[in-house]
Amino acid sequence: MLSSQHRSHIFPPVLRLIFPYLLAIILLLNGCGMGSKTPPPMGPVGFAFVTNSGSSSVSALAMDTSGSLSLVAGSPFPAGAGAEFLAFDSVHKVLFVSNQNANTVSAFSVNTGTGQLAAVPGSPFATGARPTGIAVDPAGRFVFVANQAADSISAFTIGTNGSLSPVPGSPFTAGNPYGMAINSTGTILFANNFPDSQISDLNSVSAFQIGAGGSLSPVASSPFPTSSTAGFTSAIGLAADSAGKFLFVGDHMAQSIVPFNITATGALTPVSTLPAAAPSCSVSCHNNPLRLAVHPNDQFVYATNVQAGTVSVFKITNGALSSIAEVPAGQHPFGVALDPTGQFLFAVNKVDNTISAYSVNSSTGMLSPLNGSPFSGSLNAPTDIVVIVKK
């Protein structure tokens, strides 16, 4: 063994020799975040796309793990005049935008790693007059567009690159289609009837069977009434649950959400007593509701209330709805969407050009505003929103 005298002579030079290397290792570890109390920033876990009806464009925003939103490089991306409704084809990674004033649909290839958009070959594609609601079947075979002013629905097949080709026989005769929804199996298309005049006794939802080639044929007894009396109607919001059991219709002027059972044939039967149509339309007709979203767990429905500037939360029990809460949003909230996991909810506010963001309690359905909400940036009269996961 070495004596204490020998150790005192040998170890100090050794320490002096290796000290620079120890220091370099410590600095490297600190630079990697180890030993730091503040973790490095996380990259996006998803993306939100928002239509800007005021600038005929689409804004792309990155969503991080906290639900915070930030603009994607190159955003906003030009669309067509009057861009309003959105639909995402998760099979081909394509985003579709209906352009009301241009009578077209824009199609964008989505880079699901960066959130950037690129127009697909041939975009935009011609539709009927005033295209509004748009829906993609779950298998990514077809996209359907409601032509509100033409009383028809345009149907397209989706190519491998996202380009669209009209289905034989398209457009198909409808009422005054506005909002669109497809059941979970992709066999039934629903369209609520909202006339241009906003005054009608239609008060109904039409249902169509989707053929193997994308053709549409009316379901027996369609259209189905959404109110118990004739009068002012504005059936705008439309959403189906993921299990294909229920359809929820937001009657803007009757200020109610009407739940329906979806039968095996696609026919609709009311879950509860139908509301009476509004006898007249004043400012109060614009309070509830506008757009709807169903939580992925099929336990809650969320609705934007335009004049009230709020988002309503409803509990689903065998299709029946019970009110849980009404939380503040921005000025004139329009489109509403949940991220695919159901952890966050976003509502776009058309007047103040912002996005209200909330965390969602999946057990109670309650909403809590996120830090930094409402988010803004490059928005111009935003009207619709979809959220996807990063891949």
C-alpha positions in Angstrom: 0.0 0.0 0.0 1.1 3.6 -0.6 1.9 5.7 2.3 0.0 8.9 3.0 3.0 10.8 1.9 3.1 8.9 -1.4 -0.6 9.6 -2.0 -0.2 13.3 -1.5 2.5 13.4 -4.1 0.7 11.3 -6.7 -3.0 12.3 -6.7 -2.8 16.1 -7.0 -1.0 15.9 -10.4 -3.6 13.3 -11.6 -6.5 15.5 -10.6 -4.9 18.4 -12.3 -4.5 16.3 -15.5 -8.1 15.1 -15.6 -9.9 18.2 -14.3 -10.4 19.8 -17.8 -12.1 16.7 -19.0 -14.4 16.5 -15.9 -15.3 20.2 -16.5 -16.1 19.5 -20.1 -18.4 16.6 -19.3 -20.2 18.7 -16.6 -20.8 21.6 -19.1 -22.0 19.1 -21.8 -24.5 17.6 -19.4 -25.8 21.0 -18.4 -26.1 21.9 -22.1 -28.3 18.9 -22.7 -30.7 19.9 -19.9 -29.4 17.5 -17.3 -28.8 19.4 -14.1 -31.1 22.3 -15.3 -34.3 23.0 -13.6 -36.0 24.2 -16.8 -36.6 21.4 -19.3 -35.9 22.2 -23.0 -38.8 23.3 -25.1 -40.9 20.5 -26.7 -41.8 20.4 -30.3 -45.4 20.4 -31.6 -47.6 17.4 -31.0 -50.3 18.5 -33.4 -51.5 21.2 -35.7 -54.7 23.4 -36.0 -55.9 24.7 -39.3 -58.3 27.7 -39.3 -60.2 29.3 -42.2 -60.0 33.1 -42.6 -63.2 34.2 -44.3 -61.9 37.8 -44.3 -58.7 37.1 -46.2 -59.7 33.9 -48.1 -56.9 31.9 -46.5 -56.0 29.1 -44.1 -53.9 29.7 -41.0 -51.8 26.8 -39.8 -50.7 26.7 -36.1 -48.5 24.3 -34.2 -49.9 22.8 -30.9 -47.5 21.9 -28.1 -48.1 19.5 -25.2 -49.8 22.2 -23.2 -52.2 23.0 -26.0 -50.5 26.4 -26.8 -50.7 27.5 -30.4 -48.0 29.2 -32.5 -48.0 30.1 -36.2 -46.4 27.6 -38.7 -43.8 29.0 -41.1 -45.4 30.3 -44.3 -48.9 30.7 -42.7 -51.4 31.8 -43.7 -51.8 29.9 -47.0 -54.1 31.3 -49.8 -57.4 29.6 -50.4 -60.5 30.8 -52.4 -62.9 33.7 -51.8 -65.1 33.2 -48.8 -63.2 30.3 -47.3 -65.3 29.0 -44.4 -65.6 25.2 -43.8 -62.9 22.6 -43.4 -62.5 18.9 -43.6 -59.4 16.7 -43.2 -58.8 13.4 -45.0 -56.6 11.5 -42.6 -55.9 8.7 -45.2 -54.4 10.9 -47.8 -53.3 13.7 -45.4 -55.3 16.3 -47.4 -57.2 19.4 -46.1 -60.3 20.6 -47.9 -61.7 24.1 -47.8 -65.1 25.2 -49.2 -64.9 28.7 -50.8 -68.5 30.2 -50.7 -67.9 33.2 -52.9 -65.8 31.3 -55.5 -68.0 28.2 -55.8 -64.9 26.0 -55.4 -63.2 23.6 -53.0 -59.5 24.1 -52.3 -57.4 21.0 -51.5 -54.1 21.1 -49.7 -51.6 18.3 -49.1 -50.6 18.5 -45.4 -47.1 18.0 -44.1 -48.1 16.3 -40.9 -44.6 16.8 -39.5 -44.4 20.6 -40.1 -48.0 21.7 -40.6 -47.3 23.3 -43.9 -49.8 23.2 -46.7 -49.3 22.8 -50.5 -52.1 22.9 -53.1 -52.8 19.5 -54.7 -52.7 19.2 -58.5 -55.9 20.8 -60.1 -56.9 22.7 -57.0 -59.3 24.5 -56.6 -62.2 22.3 -57.9 -65.6 23.5 -59.1 -68.7 23.0 -56.9 -72.3 24.2 -57.1 -73.4 27.7 -55.9 -72.3 28.8 -52.4 -70.5 25.7 -51.1 -70.7 25.5 -47.3 -70.4 22.3 -45.2 -67.9 19.7 -46.3 -67.3 16.2 -45.1 -64.9 13.3 -45.8 -65.9 9.7 -45.4 -63.8 7.8 -42.8 -62.1 5.6 -45.4 -60.9 8.6 -47.4 -62.8 7.6 -50.5 -65.1 10.5 -51.0 -65.6 14.2 -50.1 -69.1 15.8 -50.1 -69.9 19.5 -50.4 -73.2 21.2 -49.5 -74.2 23.7 -52.2 -76.5 25.9 -50.2 -77.7 28.2 -53.0 -78.0 25.4 -55.6 -80.1 23.0 -53.4 -77.6 20.2 -54.2 -74.6 18.2 -52.9 -71.4 17.8 -54.9 -69.7 14.4 -54.5 -66.1 13.7 -55.4 -63.7 10.7 -55.3 -60.4 11.5 -53.8 -57.3 10.5 -55.7 -54.0 9.3 -54.2 -52.5 12.8 -54.5 -55.6 14.4 -53.1 -57.1 15.6 -56.4 -60.8 15.4 -56.8 -63.0 13.8 -59.6 -66.8 14.3 -59.6 -68.8 11.2 -58.8 -71.1 10.1 -61.7 -74.4 11.8 -61.2 -73.0 14.6 -59.1 -74.3 17.1 -58.0 -77.2 15.3 -56.2 -80.5 17.1 -55.4 -80.9 18.1 -51.8 -83.0 20.7 -49.8 -81.0 23.7 -48.8 -77.9 21.8 -47.4 -75.6 23.7 -45.1 -73.8 21.6 -42.5 -72.6 18.1 -43.2 -71.8 15.0 -41.2 -71.1 11.3 -42.0 -71.8 8.4 -39.7 -68.8 6.4 -38.3 -69.1 3.6 -40.9 -69.2 6.0 -43.9 -72.5 4.7 -45.1 -74.8 7.7 -44.3 -74.5 11.4 -45.1 -76.5 13.9 -43.1 -77.1 17.5 -44.2 -79.2 20.1 -42.3 -81.4 22.4 -44.4 -80.7 26.1 -43.9 -82.3 28.3 -46.6 -80.6 31.4 -48.0 -83.5 33.5 -46.8 -83.1 32.2 -43.2 -86.9 31.9 -43.2 -88.5 28.6 -44.0 -90.7 25.9 -42.7 -88.2 23.2 -43.6 -86.8 22.7 -40.1 -85.2 19.5 -41.2 -82.2 17.3 -41.7 -81.8 15.2 -44.9 -80.2 11.7 -44.8 -78.6 10.0 -47.8 -77.2 6.5 -48.3 -73.7 6.6 -49.7 -73.3 4.1 -52.6 -70.2 2.1 -53.3 -69.1 4.7 -55.9 -70.0 7.7 -53.8 -73.5 8.3 -55.2 -76.2 9.6 -52.9 -79.8 8.3 -52.5 -82.3 9.7 -50.0 -83.0 7.6 -46.9 -86.7 6.5 -46.6 -88.8 9.3 -44.9 -86.0 11.9 -45.4 -85.9 14.8 -44.6 -86.6 14.6 -40.9 -88.1 17.5 -39.0 -86.0 19.2 -36.3 -88.8 21.2 -34.7 -92.4 20.6 -33.8 -93.8 23.7 -35.6 -93.3 25.7 -38.7 -91.6 29.0 -38.5 -88.1 30.6 -38.4 -85.4 28.0 -38.7 -81.7 28.0 -38.7 -80.4 24.4 -38.4 -76.7 25.1 -38.6 -74.7 23.0 -36.2 -74.4 19.3 -37.0 -72.3 16.6 -35.4 -72.4 12.8 -35.0 -70.9 10.7 -32.3 -68.1 8.3 -33.1 -70.2 5.2 -32.4 -72.7 6.1 -35.0 -75.6 6.1 -32.6 -76.6 9.7 -32.3 -76.8 12.9 -34.4 -76.9 16.3 -32.8 -78.5 19.3 -34.6 -78.0 22.8 -33.5 -81.0 25.0 -34.2 -79.6 28.5 -34.1 -82.9 30.4 -34.0 -84.8 27.9 -31.7 -81.8 28.2 -29.4 -81.6 24.4 -28.8 -79.7 21.3 -29.7 -81.8 18.5 -31.0 -80.6 14.9 -30.5 -81.6 12.1 -32.8 -81.2 8.3 -32.8 -79.6 7.0 -36.0 -81.2 3.8 -37.0 -79.6 1.0 -39.0 -81.0 2.4 -42.3 -79.9 6.0 -41.5 -83.3 7.2 -40.6 -83.6 9.6 -37.6 -85.9 9.4 -34.6 -86.0 12.1 -32.0 -84.4 11.3 -28.6 -86.7 13.8 -26.9 -89.6 16.2 -27.7 -88.8 18.4 -30.6 -88.5 22.1 -29.8 -90.8 24.7 -31.3 -89.5 26.9 -34.1 -88.7 30.5 -33.2 -91.8 32.6 -33.9 -89.6 35.5 -35.0 -85.9 36.4 -35.2 -84.4 39.1 -33.1 -80.9 39.5 -31.7 -81.8 36.8 -29.2 -82.0 34.3 -32.0 -78.2 34.5 -32.4 -77.4 33.4 -28.9 -77.4 29.6 -29.2 -76.0 27.6 -30.9 -73.8 27.8 -34.0 -71.3 24.9 -34.4 -71.0 21.7 -32.5 -68.3 19.2 -31.6 -68.7 15.8 -29.9 -66.0 14.6 -27.5 -64.1 11.4 -28.7 -65.4 9.5 -25.6 -69.0 10.3 -26.9 -70.0 11.6 -23.4 -70.1 15.4 -24.1 -71.3 17.9 -26.8 -69.8 21.4 -27.1 -71.6 24.3 -28.8 -70.5 27.8 -29.7 -73.0 30.6 -28.9 -72.4 33.5 -31.2 -74.0 36.5 -29.6 -73.4 35.3 -26.1 -69.7 34.8 -26.7 -69.6 31.5 -24.9 -69.2 27.8 -25.3 -71.8 25.5 -23.8 -71.1 22.0 -22.4 -73.7 19.2 -22.5 -73.6 15.7 -21.0 -74.8 12.9 -23.3 -77.0 10.2 -21.6 -78.4 7.7 -24.0 -78.6 10.5 -26.6 -80.4 12.9 -24.3 -78.5 16.1 -23.4 -78.3 17.9 -20.1 -76.5 21.3 -19.6 -73.3 21.2 -17.6 -71.8 24.7 -18.0 -71.4 27.7 -20.2 -67.9 29.2 -20.3 -66.7 32.6 -21.8 -65.1 32.7 -25.3 -64.2 35.6 -27.5 -66.4 37.8 -29.7 -68.7 35.8 -32.0 -67.3 32.3 -31.6 -67.9 30.2 -34.7 -66.1 26.9 -35.4 -65.2 24.6 -32.5 -63.0 21.5 -32.5 -61.3 19.1 -30.1 -57.9 17.6 -30.6 -58.1 13.9 -31.5 -57.3 12.9 -28.0 -60.0 15.1 -26.5 -57.5 16.8 -24.2 -58.0 20.3 -25.6 -60.9 22.3 -27.1 -60.6 25.3 -29.4 -63.1 27.9 -30.5 -62.4 30.5 -33.2 -63.8 34.0 -32.6 -64.7 35.7 -35.8 -64.9 39.3 -34.6 -61.8 39.6 -32.4 -59.7 37.3 -34.6 -58.6 35.0 -31.8 -58.8 31.3 -30.8 -60.1 30.5 -27.3 -58.3 27.4 -26.0 -59.3 25.1 -23.1 -58.2 22.0 -21.3 -60.9 19.4 -21.1 -61.7 17.2 -18.1 -62.6 14.0 -19.9 -64.5 12.7 -16.8 -66.7 15.8 -16.2 -66.5 17.5 -19.6 -65.6 20.8 -17.9 -63.5 23.4 -19.7 -60.6 25.4 -18.2 -58.9 28.2 -20.2 -55.3 27.5 -21.1 -52.5 29.8 -20.2 -52.0 32.4 -23.0 -55.6 31.9 -24.3 -57.0 33.5 -26.4 -54.3 33.0 -29.1 -54.0 35.3 -32.1 -51.8 35.8 -35.2 -52.6 36.1 -38.9 -56.3 35.5 -38.3 -58.9 37.4 -40.3 -62.6 36.7 -39.5 -61.9 33.0 -38.6 -64.8 30.7 -39.1 -63.8 27.1 -38.8 -61.1 24.9 -37.3 -59.8 21.3 -37.4 -57.0 19.8 -35.3 -54.8 16.9 -36.2 -51.9 15.0 -34.6 -48.3 15.3 -35.7 -46.9 12.3 -37.6 
